[in-house]
Amino acid sequence: MDPVIIVGAGPVGLTLALALARQQVPTIVLDEGPGKDEPRPARTVVLREDTAALLERLTGVALGGHGVRWAGWRSLRRRQVVSELAFDPSEPAPLHIAQHILTGFLRGAVAGEPLVETAVDSRLDAVEQDRSGISAHTRGPKATWWRGSYLAGCDGPRSTVRKLQDIRFPGRTAVERHAVAALRVELPWEGRALLHRMPPWRSSGPPAGEVTARPLPDGAWRLDWLLPPGKDLVTPEVLLTRIRETLAGWSDGSTPPYDLLDTGVHTVHHRLARRWRAGRVFLAGDAAHLLGALGTQGLDEGLRDAENLAWKLAAAWHHGPHEALLDSYQTERRAVVAARLRAADQVLPVLRGGGALRHIVPGAARNQDALFTDGHLGRGPLGAPGTYADSPLAPRQSEARVPVDTPPGAPVTDVRVTAEDGSFVRLRDRLDRGALLVVLIAPGTGVWDRKHWVSAGVMPRLAAAVTALPHPAELLVAESYPGAPAHSVLLVRPDGHLVTALSGVRPADLYAAAEAALGGVVHAERQEDEENEGEEQTAEARAGSGAR
C-alpha cells in the first residue's frame, strides 16, 4: 500500500510522521523549506504533561533537560499578589521550550526512521484523489508527482492543502497582539512563571495592561506584553523601553543587567476550518485551527490532532478503510477545539473589559484570575485536555459499566502497570502503538512475580477475551487506578482515551466496546467488500468464457 503523504515539516507534521512510523505505516513528508530551522529564542511553546510525554515517546529525548518545567505560578494585579502556586516535583507542570529546539529533536528522530522519507524544497501545488489513493504534485528543484494512500495537511495557517480542497477558514483576526522578548536576566522568582496584570509603573509608550514572564533554560526568560488594539508599529526603541521599565518595576526601581537574545511580535488569531476531512485528505494543527488567547496553546492542540489521527490512519492502512473511524477524527477533534475557542471568545471581552466583570458576575474579581490561570496551566475549559464525551466511537451504555475517576472519552491517568512480559512500565509508555489496551485492576499483583498469578483467577478468561477482540490489543495489569474497583477492566484507545470501564471480565461487553471504538461493525463492511469483489470476479470469468 502507498505511504501516507504529510505536507508540512513543522512539529505537528513531524509528530504525525513519527506516530505513524511507530505503528508501522510509511510516510513521505513534503517540506517546502531546506530541512532546518532558524534558532529563534523568542519563539517558544508551552507543553502540557500529556503532549510532552507524547513527544518524548516519539523522539526518545527527555525534553525536561532542554526546557524548563515551571516550579510554580504567580499572578499579580498592580502591586498585589493575587494568587501563587508551587508545584510539587511529583506533580505535572507545564514545560516551556524553544520551538526550534523541539523541532530539531523531531527532525533528528525522523532522520533515523527508515519508514519516513523527507523531501525538502518541495512546495505542494496540486492534489488529485481517486478510488485507490491520492497524488500530490510539488514544484521546486525536484518537481514531481508523489503517490500516497492518504494526505495530511500540516502546513500551517496559510495551508495550501486547505486552499486546494476549497475549505473555508472563518474566524477572528488579531484577537490579541503581544510584543515578545527573550532575554537572559536574573528575576526575583526563579523558575516560576508570572502573570502581571495592570502593572503600576508608568509606560512611556502605549499602556501595557498585562505582562507575562516564563522561564527558559540557562537563566533566560520570555516576556510577553499585551498590546492595545490596533496596528501600531512596535519599534526597537519602544520594545527596549518596555524591557527596561518592566525589569525596573520588578526589581525595586533599578533595571538589572540583561542580555537581549531575540524579539518579535506575536499576533493571535482565532479560526476554525469548516471541514477537517475531504475524502483522503485531512487537516491538522494550524491548518485546521488557530487559537492562543488567554494562555491557550495552539501547538498543544495540534499535537493532539496528530495523535488522534495517527492511530485511525494506521488502522485504515493496515486493515482496510473504515469510513466511520476516519470520520471520527473530524468529529472528535473539531468539537474539542471549537469548545476551546468558544470558551476563550466568551470570556475574552469580559476579562479585557476590566472592572465591568464585577457588575456581571458576583465575586468575579477572584474568578477573573482563575480563568487566566486555567489557560496558562492547562486547566478548566480554557486549558484542560479535551474529552471525547460525545464521540461516535463511544460504546452503548451497559449495565456492566462501572464509574471511575476518568470519564469515558477522557485521557487516562498514567499509572504503573505490568506488561505481558512481566516488566513494570507506565501505562502511558504503551500508547501510540496502534493497539487497544485492556487493563485489569488487580490489587496485590505488584508484589508477586507474574508467573504466580498470570494463570490464576480471571486472567486466563480475560486473556482469551483480549485475543478474540476485533483489533490487536495488549493486556496489562495494574495494582490500582483512581476510582476503579478491584477486578474492574478498563478498555483504552491507542491514543490514551478511555473507552469504558467494566465490572469484571465480560467478554461480550468488552468485544462490543472494542468494536464501537473502531467505528462499528468493521467485519461486516469488509465482508461486503469481499462479496462485491467476488461477484465482480465471477462476472469477469463468465465474460471471458463467452469470448472464447
DAMO-V824896 format. One record per residue. N is the residue number from 1. PHI is phi in whole degrees, -180 to 180 (999 if undefined). PSI is psi in degrees with one decimal (* if undefined). D_LAST is the distance of its C-alpha to the last C-alpha in Angstrom with 2 decimals. Layout:
<<N & PHI & PSI & D_LAST> <N & PHI & PSI & D_LAST>>
This chain:
<<1 & 999 & 146.3 & 34.36> <2 & -68 & 152.6 & 36.24> <3 & -69 & 167.4 & 40.05> <4 & -85 & 132.2 & 42.27> <5 & -93 & 128.2 & 43.93> <6 & -116 & 120.8 & 47.65> <7 & -98 & 115.3 & 49.48> <8 & 115 & 127.8 & 53.17> <9 & -117 & 38.2 & 55.10> <10 & -86 & -172.0 & 58.10> <11 & -58 & -37.6 & 59.13> <12 & -71 & -46.8 & 56.57> <13 & -63 & -42.8 & 53.54> <14 & -67 & -37.6 & 54.62> <15 & -64 & -42.8 & 55.32> <16 & -62 & -41.9 & 51.87> <17 & -61 & -44.7 & 50.30> <18 & -69 & -37.3 & 52.43> <19 & -66 & -37.8 & 51.82> <20 & -70 & -40.3 & 48.04> <21 & -62 & -36.9 & 48.42> <22 & -62 & -23.5 & 50.52> <23 & -107 & 22.2 & 47.50> <24 & 64 & 37.1 & 45.14> <25 & -114 & 122.7 & 43.57> <26 & -76 & 149.6 & 43.42> <27 & -138 & 158.2 & 44.83> <28 & -121 & 121.7 & 45.47> <29 & -101 & 119.0 & 48.89> <30 & -94 & 111.4 & 49.34> <31 & -110 & 115.6 & 53.05> <32 & -75 & -11.3 & 54.34> <33 & -94 & -171.5 & 57.55> <34 & -83 & -1.0 & 58.50> <35 & 95 & 11.0 & 58.02> <36 & -146 & 161.9 & 61.67> <37 & -120 & 140.6 & 64.17> <38 & -73 & 130.7 & 67.64> <39 & -62 & 124.9 & 70.35> <40 & -134 & 90.7 & 71.80> <41 & -59 & -24.4 & 74.36> <42 & -84 & -5.9 & 74.85> <43 & -103 & 100.9 & 71.20> <44 & -127 & 167.8 & 71.02> <45 & -133 & 151.3 & 69.19> <46 & -112 & 121.8 & 70.39> <47 & -108 & 136.0 & 68.01> <48 & -77 & 171.9 & 68.38> <49 & -59 & -43.5 & 68.25> <50 & -73 & -37.5 & 64.61> <51 & -74 & -35.0 & 63.21> <52 & -63 & -40.4 & 65.40> <53 & -66 & -37.3 & 64.11> <54 & -59 & -48.0 & 60.48> <55 & -66 & -35.8 & 61.15> <56 & -67 & -37.2 & 63.01> <57 & -64 & -40.8 & 60.08> <58 & -79 & -33.1 & 57.66> <59 & -98 & -22.3 & 59.96> <60 & 74 & 15.2 & 61.99> <61 & -110 & 132.8 & 65.12> <62 & -79 & 100.9 & 68.15> <63 & -67 & -23.5 & 68.71> <64 & -59 & -27.0 & 72.18> <65 & -79 & -6.1 & 73.52> <66 & -121 & -0.2 & 72.44> <67 & -136 & -164.6 & 73.45> <68 & -129 & 124.9 & 76.16> <69 & -88 & 122.1 & 75.93> <70 & -58 & 134.5 & 78.61> <71 & -79 & -19.2 & 81.65> <72 & -178 & -174.2 & 82.47> <73 & -141 & 134.3 & 82.57> <74 & -130 & 136.5 & 85.60> <75 & -125 & 127.5 & 85.94> <76 & -120 & 150.0 & 88.98> <77 & -131 & 116.4 & 90.19> <78 & 57 & -113.0 & 92.93> <79 & -106 & 2.8 & 95.07> <80 & -101 & 134.4 & 94.23> <81 & -77 & 116.0 & 91.78> <82 & -86 & -41.7 & 89.73> <83 & -153 & 154.8 & 87.59> <84 & -150 & 129.1 & 87.03> <85 & -123 & 139.1 & 84.48> <86 & -116 & 125.4 & 84.44> <87 & -85 & 129.5 & 81.19> <88 & -68 & 140.2 & 81.53> <89 & -54 & -26.5 & 79.82> <90 & -84 & -9.4 & 77.63> <91 & -89 & 151.9 & 76.50> <92 & -69 & 137.1 & 73.57> <93 & -134 & 148.1 & 74.79> <94 & -59 & 145.6 & 73.05> <95 & -108 & 124.6 & 72.14> <96 & -108 & 122.5 & 73.08> <97 & -147 & 147.7 & 71.36> <98 & -67 & 136.5 & 70.76> <99 & -66 & -35.6 & 67.22> <100 & -67 & -30.3 & 66.77> <101 & -69 & -44.6 & 67.67> <102 & -61 & -46.9 & 65.18> <103 & -63 & -35.5 & 62.40> <104 & -61 & -40.9 & 63.34> <105 & -66 & -39.8 & 62.77> <106 & -65 & -42.3 & 59.38> <107 & -63 & -40.2 & 58.42> <108 & -63 & -40.9 & 59.63> <109 & -67 & -39.1 & 57.53> <110 & -64 & -40.3 & 54.42> <111 & -62 & -29.6 & 55.07> <112 & -95 & 8.0 & 55.01> <113 & -106 & 110.6 & 51.86> <114 & -65 & -19.7 & 48.69> <115 & -84 & -3.3 & 46.45> <116 & -114 & 123.2 & 48.12> <117 & -108 & 130.0 & 47.52> <118 & -111 & 130.2 & 50.09> <119 & -114 & 105.5 & 49.64> <120 & -83 & 165.2 & 53.08> <121 & 51 & 40.3 & 53.92> <122 & -124 & 103.1 & 50.67> <123 & -100 & 123.9 & 51.20> <124 & -67 & 137.8 & 48.42> <125 & -139 & -2.3 & 47.66> <126 & -159 & 144.6 & 44.19> <127 & -137 & 132.2 & 41.99> <128 & -131 & 134.4 & 38.43> <129 & -112 & 150.7 & 36.58> <130 & -145 & -175.7 & 32.96> <131 & -64 & -30.9 & 31.18> <132 & -100 & -8.4 & 30.99> <133 & 172 & -156.4 & 34.37> <134 & -143 & 144.4 & 37.04> <135 & -120 & 136.4 & 37.96> <136 & -127 & 133.0 & 41.60> <137 & -108 & 135.5 & 43.06> <138 & -121 & 148.3 & 46.48> <139 & -111 & 159.5 & 48.83> <140 & 139 & -165.6 & 51.44> <141 & -58 & -30.0 & 51.70> <142 & -121 & 55.1 & 48.23> <143 & -58 & 129.7 & 46.42> <144 & -165 & 170.3 & 42.86> <145 & -98 & 139.5 & 40.20> <146 & -116 & 139.7 & 40.14> <147 & -110 & 132.1 & 37.29> <148 & -144 & 170.6 & 38.23> <149 & -87 & -41.2 & 37.33> <150 & -141 & 167.0 & 40.49> <151 & -136 & 132.7 & 43.51> <152 & -115 & 122.1 & 47.17> <153 & -89 & 103.9 & 49.76> <154 & -118 & 40.3 & 53.01> <155 & -105 & 31.0 & 54.37> <156 & 81 & -175.3 & 57.66> <157 & -59 & -34.5 & 59.42> <158 & -96 & 34.8 & 57.95> <159 & -44 & 119.7 & 54.42> <160 & -68 & -37.7 & 51.84> <161 & -59 & -47.0 & 49.11> <162 & -61 & -41.8 & 50.90> <163 & -68 & -39.7 & 51.34> <164 & -66 & -27.5 & 47.72> <165 & -90 & 2.3 & 46.71> <166 & 56 & 46.1 & 49.39> <167 & -99 & 125.4 & 51.17> <168 & -70 & 154.1 & 54.77> <169 & -136 & 63.6 & 57.58> <170 & -75 & 162.6 & 60.61> <171 & 156 & -156.8 & 63.95> <172 & -116 & 138.7 & 67.41> <173 & -100 & 141.4 & 68.48> <174 & 52 & 53.8 & 71.44> <175 & -61 & -40.9 & 72.32> <176 & -143 & 152.6 & 74.62> <177 & -129 & 139.7 & 75.70> <178 & -131 & 135.8 & 77.29> <179 & -84 & 136.1 & 79.13> <180 & -126 & 140.7 & 78.21> <181 & -143 & 136.5 & 80.05> <182 & -107 & 127.3 & 79.49> <183 & -148 & 155.4 & 82.76> <184 & -100 & 117.7 & 84.47> <185 & -158 & 157.0 & 87.58> <186 & -99 & 119.1 & 89.54> <187 & -111 & 159.2 & 89.56> <188 & -69 & -12.8 & 91.69> <189 & -122 & 75.1 & 88.79> <190 & -59 & 129.9 & 86.85> <191 & 78 & -1.1 & 83.25> <192 & -110 & 135.2 & 83.38> <193 & -77 & 152.1 & 81.53> <194 & -135 & 136.5 & 83.72> <195 & -120 & 116.2 & 83.34> <196 & -116 & 110.6 & 86.48> <197 & -99 & 139.9 & 86.69> <198 & 51 & 56.9 & 89.39> <199 & -58 & 144.5 & 91.04> <200 & -80 & -13.6 & 94.76> <201 & -75 & 153.0 & 95.25> <202 & -84 & 124.0 & 95.65> <203 & -93 & 138.0 & 92.80> <204 & -80 & -16.1 & 93.61> <205 & -108 & -158.7 & 90.13> <206 & -58 & 141.0 & 88.01> <207 & -60 & 138.9 & 88.68> <208 & -103 & 103.9 & 86.47> <209 & -79 & -9.6 & 86.06> <210 & -161 & 135.5 & 84.17> <211 & -130 & 134.2 & 83.82> <212 & -118 & 135.4 & 81.49> <213 & -124 & 126.3 & 82.07> <214 & -131 & 128.4 & 79.49> <215 & -74 & 148.6 & 80.12> <216 & -126 & 170.4 & 78.02> <217 & -64 & 161.1 & 78.50> <218 & 61 & 37.2 & 81.42> <219 & 73 & 14.3 & 83.79> <220 & -93 & 157.5 & 81.61> <221 & -138 & 150.5 & 81.16> <222 & -108 & 125.9 & 79.01> <223 & -113 & 133.4 & 81.09> <224 & -123 & 126.8 & 79.65> <225 & -108 & 121.9 & 81.85> <226 & -68 & 125.4 & 80.60> <227 & -93 & 150.4 & 81.15> <228 & -67 & 157.5 & 82.34> <229 & -56 & 149.4 & 79.88> <230 & 123 & -176.1 & 79.34> <231 & -122 & 31.4 & 78.20> <232 & -59 & 136.3 & 81.43> <233 & -72 & 132.5 & 80.89> <234 & -95 & 99.1 & 81.66> <235 & -80 & 159.9 & 83.51> <236 & -56 & -36.4 & 84.31> <237 & -65 & -42.7 & 87.96> <238 & -63 & -42.7 & 87.21> <239 & -67 & -41.2 & 85.09> <240 & -63 & -38.3 & 87.77> <241 & -64 & -41.9 & 90.35> <242 & -62 & -42.3 & 88.27> <243 & -60 & -49.7 & 87.89> <244 & -64 & -43.7 & 91.63> <245 & -64 & -42.0 & 92.63> <246 & -67 & -47.2 & 90.22> <247 & -64 & -37.5 & 91.18> <248 & -66 & -40.5 & 94.85> <249 & -63 & -32.4 & 94.47> <250 & -87 & -5.9 & 92.97> <251 & -127 & 37.2 & 95.59> <252 & 61 & 36.5 & 98.90> <253 & 101 & -20.2 & 99.25> <254 & -114 & 136.2 & 98.63> <255 & -76 & 120.9 & 95.28> <256 & -74 & 161.7 & 94.29> <257 & -62 & 143.7 & 92.85> <258 & -152 & 156.1 & 89.10> <259 & -115 & 119.9 & 86.36> <260 & -82 & 122.0 & 83.92> <261 & -99 & -35.9 & 80.38> <262 & -170 & 155.4 & 78.14> <263 & -139 & 168.7 & 78.19> <264 & 179 & 176.7 & 75.84> <265 & -125 & 125.4 & 75.31> <266 & -109 & 120.0 & 72.84> <267 & -108 & 128.6 & 71.58> <268 & -99 & 124.9 & 70.03> <269 & -114 & 151.6 & 67.41> <270 & -119 & 108.8 & 65.93> <271 & -142 & 153.1 & 62.34> <272 & -145 & 120.7 & 59.29> <273 & -64 & 141.4 & 55.71> <274 & -64 & -39.7 & 54.24> <275 & -130 & 145.5 & 50.99> <276 & -111 & -0.3 & 50.36> <277 & -141 & 136.3 & 46.58> <278 & -138 & 88.3 & 44.05> <279 & 67 & -115.0 & 40.56> <280 & -92 & 7.1 & 40.27> <281 & -107 & 135.3 & 43.69> <282 & -128 & 151.7 & 46.96> <283 & -112 & 146.7 & 50.60> <284 & -150 & 156.2 & 53.36> <285 & 67 & -146.0 & 57.00> <286 & -64 & -18.2 & 58.82> <287 & -68 & -24.2 & 55.62> <288 & -104 & -25.9 & 55.57> <289 & -160 & 150.4 & 59.31> <290 & -130 & 127.5 & 62.76> <291 & -154 & 169.0 & 65.83> <292 & 159 & -3.0 & 68.96> <293 & -73 & 154.2 & 72.08> <294 & 61 & 29.7 & 74.70> <295 & 92 & -10.2 & 73.57> <296 & -66 & 149.1 & 69.96> <297 & -114 & 116.6 & 67.65> <298 & -65 & -37.0 & 64.39> <299 & -65 & -37.8 & 63.07> <300 & -54 & -47.9 & 63.55> <301 & -67 & -37.0 & 61.20> <302 & -62 & -39.3 & 58.70> <303 & -67 & -35.5 & 58.62> <304 & -70 & -33.1 & 58.02> <305 & -57 & -50.0 & 55.12> <306 & -61 & -42.9 & 53.59> <307 & -66 & -40.3 & 54.17> <308 & -67 & -44.3 & 52.70> <309 & -71 & -34.2 & 49.60> <310 & -60 & -48.4 & 48.94> <311 & -72 & -26.9 & 48.22> <312 & -76 & -41.8 & 45.98> <313 & -64 & -38.9 & 43.89> <314 & -64 & -41.3 & 43.80> <315 & -63 & -42.4 & 42.58> <316 & -68 & -38.1 & 39.78> <317 & -67 & -41.2 & 38.91> <318 & -85 & -36.8 & 38.81> <319 & -116 & 4.0 & 37.58> <320 & 99 & 148.3 & 35.55> <321 & -66 & 138.4 & 36.97> <322 & -133 & 108.4 & 39.09> <323 & -62 & -37.9 & 40.41> <324 & -63 & -37.7 & 43.54> <325 & -68 & -44.8 & 44.71> <326 & -67 & -37.9 & 44.19> <327 & -64 & -29.7 & 45.84> <328 & -65 & -22.1 & 48.84> <329 & -59 & -51.6 & 49.86> <330 & -64 & -44.1 & 50.91> <331 & -60 & -46.9 & 52.36> <332 & -72 & -54.9 & 54.52> <333 & -71 & -40.1 & 55.67> <334 & -65 & -37.1 & 56.24> <335 & -64 & -40.9 & 58.33> <336 & -65 & -47.5 & 60.52> <337 & -68 & -38.3 & 61.16> <338 & -61 & -40.9 & 61.77> <339 & -64 & -39.2 & 64.36> <340 & -64 & -43.9 & 66.02> <341 & -65 & -41.9 & 66.20> <342 & -61 & -43.4 & 67.61> <343 & -61 & -44.6 & 70.23> <344 & -67 & -43.6 & 71.32> <345 & -68 & -29.5 & 71.36> <346 & -73 & -39.7 & 73.40> <347 & -92 & -18.6 & 76.12> <348 & -58 & -50.7 & 76.21> <349 & -62 & -35.2 & 78.34> <350 & -69 & -46.1 & 80.68> <351 & -69 & -40.3 & 81.20> <352 & -75 & -13.9 & 81.60> <353 & -81 & -2.6 & 84.01> <354 & 72 & -125.2 & 86.59> <355 & -65 & -16.4 & 89.27> <356 & -59 & -24.2 & 87.41> <357 & -63 & -33.5 & 85.62> <358 & -65 & -26.5 & 88.85> <359 & -85 & -9.1 & 89.08> <360 & -101 & -44.7 & 85.54> <361 & -126 & 122.5 & 85.27> <362 & -60 & 138.0 & 88.30> <363 & 70 & 20.2 & 88.79> <364 & -71 & -21.7 & 86.24> <365 & -60 & -36.6 & 88.19> <366 & -76 & -39.4 & 87.23> <367 & -70 & -26.0 & 83.64> <368 & -59 & -47.9 & 83.18> <369 & -66 & -34.8 & 83.38> <370 & -63 & -37.5 & 81.10> <371 & -65 & -43.1 & 78.32> <372 & -63 & -44.1 & 78.66> <373 & -63 & -40.3 & 78.77> <374 & -56 & -45.8 & 75.62> <375 & -64 & -40.3 & 73.64> <376 & -78 & -31.5 & 74.91> <377 & -102 & 1.8 & 74.73> <378 & 77 & 44.3 & 71.39> <379 & -128 & 161.1 & 72.80> <380 & 63 & -170.2 & 72.50> <381 & -65 & -20.8 & 70.23> <382 & -85 & -21.7 & 70.83> <383 & -138 & -21.0 & 69.93> <384 & -69 & 148.3 & 68.59> <385 & -55 & 142.6 & 64.96> <386 & -71 & 151.9 & 62.76> <387 & -114 & 131.2 & 61.76> <388 & -90 & 60.5 & 58.38> <389 & -65 & -36.3 & 60.04> <390 & -105 & 30.0 & 57.68> <391 & -66 & 141.9 & 54.50> <392 & -68 & -10.8 & 51.24> <393 & -91 & 1.9 & 50.78> <394 & -73 & 135.3 & 53.94> <395 & -73 & 163.7 & 53.48> <396 & -67 & 157.0 & 54.84> <397 & -61 & 139.6 & 58.46> <398 & -135 & 143.8 & 58.92> <399 & -65 & -19.1 & 61.97> <400 & -81 & -10.3 & 61.37> <401 & -74 & 138.9 & 61.99> <402 & -120 & 143.2 & 65.36> <403 & -76 & 139.1 & 67.09> <404 & -128 & 176.0 & 67.79> <405 & -68 & -19.9 & 69.51> <406 & -95 & 117.0 & 66.19> <407 & -68 & 152.0 & 64.66> <408 & -56 & 133.9 & 60.89> <409 & 94 & -10.6 & 59.17> <410 & -93 & 158.0 & 62.08> <411 & -64 & 140.0 & 62.13> <412 & -76 & 158.0 & 63.20> <413 & -77 & 141.2 & 66.48> <414 & -83 & 101.2 & 66.33> <415 & -114 & 164.3 & 67.63> <416 & -78 & 135.9 & 67.66> <417 & -133 & 161.4 & 64.92> <418 & -101 & 124.4 & 63.98> <419 & -82 & 174.4 & 60.50> <420 & -65 & -23.2 & 58.28> <421 & -89 & 5.4 & 59.68> <422 & 90 & -3.9 & 63.21> <423 & -81 & 152.1 & 64.29> <424 & -92 & 124.9 & 66.24> <425 & -137 & 171.3 & 64.65> <426 & -87 & 144.8 & 64.96> <427 & -57 & -38.9 & 62.49> <428 & -63 & -27.9 & 61.84> <429 & -67 & -18.6 & 60.74> <430 & -93 & 1.8 & 57.66> <431 & -80 & 165.2 & 56.41> <432 & 63 & 30.0 & 53.59> <433 & -107 & 1.3 & 51.48> <434 & 90 & -8.5 & 48.76> <435 & -99 & 147.2 & 49.78> <436 & -69 & 151.2 & 51.50> <437 & -114 & 130.0 & 54.99> <438 & -114 & 119.1 & 56.43> <439 & -117 & 117.3 & 60.21> <440 & -91 & 129.4 & 62.32> <441 & -92 & 108.5 & 66.00> <442 & -134 & 92.3 & 67.88> <443 & -58 & 139.9 & 71.59> <444 & 96 & -17.7 & 72.95> <445 & -70 & -23.1 & 69.78> <446 & -71 & -18.2 & 70.98> <447 & -100 & -2.4 & 73.86> <448 & -115 & 148.6 & 71.91> <449 & -63 & 142.8 & 69.47> <450 & -57 & -32.3 & 65.90> <451 & -64 & -18.8 & 65.47> <452 & -83 & -21.2 & 68.13> <453 & -126 & -7.1 & 66.36> <454 & -66 & -25.7 & 62.64> <455 & -110 & 16.2 & 62.11> <456 & -115 & 162.6 & 64.78> <457 & 59 & -131.3 & 65.07> <458 & -86 & -6.1 & 62.21> <459 & -60 & -47.6 & 60.54> <460 & -59 & -41.7 & 58.01> <461 & -67 & -40.6 & 56.86> <462 & -68 & -40.8 & 56.68> <463 & -61 & -39.9 & 54.80> <464 & -66 & -38.7 & 52.16> <465 & -66 & -37.7 & 51.91> <466 & -68 & -40.5 & 51.50> <467 & -62 & -31.3 & 48.71> <468 & -86 & -1.8 & 46.84> <469 & -65 & 155.0 & 47.06> <470 & -78 & 12.2 & 43.90> <471 & -154 & 148.3 & 44.82> <472 & -52 & 135.2 & 46.50> <473 & -142 & 153.3 & 50.23> <474 & -119 & 133.1 & 53.40> <475 & -94 & 124.9 & 56.24> <476 & -125 & 156.7 & 59.74> <477 & -128 & 132.3 & 63.18> <478 & -122 & 142.9 & 66.20> <479 & -62 & -40.5 & 69.82> <480 & -159 & 163.9 & 70.21> <481 & -149 & 139.0 & 68.84> <482 & -52 & 118.1 & 70.99> <483 & 81 & 0.4 & 71.33> <484 & -95 & 128.4 & 68.84> <485 & -68 & 159.6 & 70.06> <486 & -60 & 142.2 & 69.70> <487 & 71 & 12.6 & 66.35> <488 & -80 & 160.0 & 64.54> <489 & -125 & 125.0 & 61.08> <490 & -103 & 136.1 & 60.10> <491 & -109 & 123.6 & 56.55> <492 & -122 & 135.8 & 56.43> <493 & -71 & 162.6 & 53.69> <494 & -60 & -23.8 & 52.76> <495 & -93 & 10.0 & 54.94> <496 & 88 & 11.2 & 57.96> <497 & -97 & 138.4 & 58.17> <498 & -71 & 129.5 & 58.98> <499 & -85 & -54.6 & 56.37> <500 & -165 & 164.7 & 58.62> <501 & -125 & 127.5 & 61.28> <502 & -114 & 150.8 & 61.02> <503 & -85 & 103.0 & 63.71> <504 & 78 & -174.2 & 62.83> <505 & -88 & 110.7 & 59.51> <506 & -130 & 88.4 & 57.20> <507 & -54 & -42.3 & 53.60> <508 & -65 & -44.2 & 52.10> <509 & -67 & -38.1 & 54.18> <510 & -65 & -42.5 & 53.47> <511 & -64 & -44.2 & 49.70> <512 & -63 & -39.8 & 49.91> <513 & -67 & -40.6 & 52.03> <514 & -65 & -40.9 & 49.70> <515 & -64 & -41.1 & 46.69> <516 & -64 & -39.9 & 48.67> <517 & -66 & -18.9 & 49.68> <518 & -96 & 4.4 & 46.03> <519 & 101 & 10.7 & 45.42> <520 & 118 & -152.3 & 44.45> <521 & -81 & 86.3 & 41.67> <522 & -65 & -45.2 & 39.65> <523 & -66 & -33.0 & 37.43> <524 & -63 & -40.7 & 36.44> <525 & -66 & -42.7 & 35.18> <526 & -65 & -39.5 & 33.18> <527 & -63 & -40.6 & 31.76> <528 & -63 & -42.2 & 30.66> <529 & -62 & -43.1 & 28.99> <530 & -65 & -38.4 & 27.19> <531 & -65 & -43.2 & 26.07> <532 & -62 & -42.4 & 24.80> <533 & -63 & -39.6 & 22.94> <534 & -64 & -40.0 & 21.41> <535 & -64 & -40.7 & 20.32> <536 & -64 & -41.4 & 18.70> <537 & -66 & -38.3 & 16.79> <538 & -64 & -43.2 & 15.68> <539 & -63 & -40.9 & 14.58> <540 & -64 & -39.2 & 12.60> <541 & -65 & -41.9 & 10.89> <542 & -65 & -41.6 & 10.12> <543 & -63 & -39.9 & 8.90> <544 & -66 & -37.6 & 6.49> <545 & -66 & -39.8 & 5.35> <546 & -66 & -35.5 & 5.44> <547 & -66 & -36.8 & 3.77> <548 & -68 & * & 0.00>>
